[in-house]
Amino acid sequence: MKKTLILISCISAITACSVQKTSKTGENKIGDTRTTKVVSLDDDTYKLSEQSDDQTYGYDQKNPIKVGGKDGSGPKNERRFLNALTGPGGEPVKYYRRGSCCSFKTPNGFIDNMGLLDRYAVYWEGGQDTMTLYLNMYDNGDLKIPVNFKAKSQ
């Protein structure tokens, strides 16, 4: 009980990064919005085929990449997504988790319908800068290739 209260306090305290998901039409989109089936190259890598033309997809906390994971597979789904990316010239990417931020309401949250986004630093050899991608491991959404990246083919 004490751990639960501490966790609820921590989630409540992280409101400076609060997220409200909206579509391009301004309509709120919380929870699961996936319309296409997820395919994998292998157990550790998703197969991505659709390039996003939205400059904010994954780069903005208000438009995170929804990898899902209500069944406890959230962290693995985040890695499956990141493993599917390459640099613009096909370069292998490297990444590390920078931590969590940005509390938001979701029907898939573990405590009081709240979730946190995970921030990942993503880079490749010869790349100009390390980029930050925001991933949502609570909700399912259509997985696209963020701007500045390509998808691993095999």
Summary of the structure (lengths in Angstrom):
residues: 154
radius of gyration: 15.4
end to end distance: 46.1
largest distance: 50.3
contacts: 426
relative contact order: 0.26
helix: 14%
strand: 33%
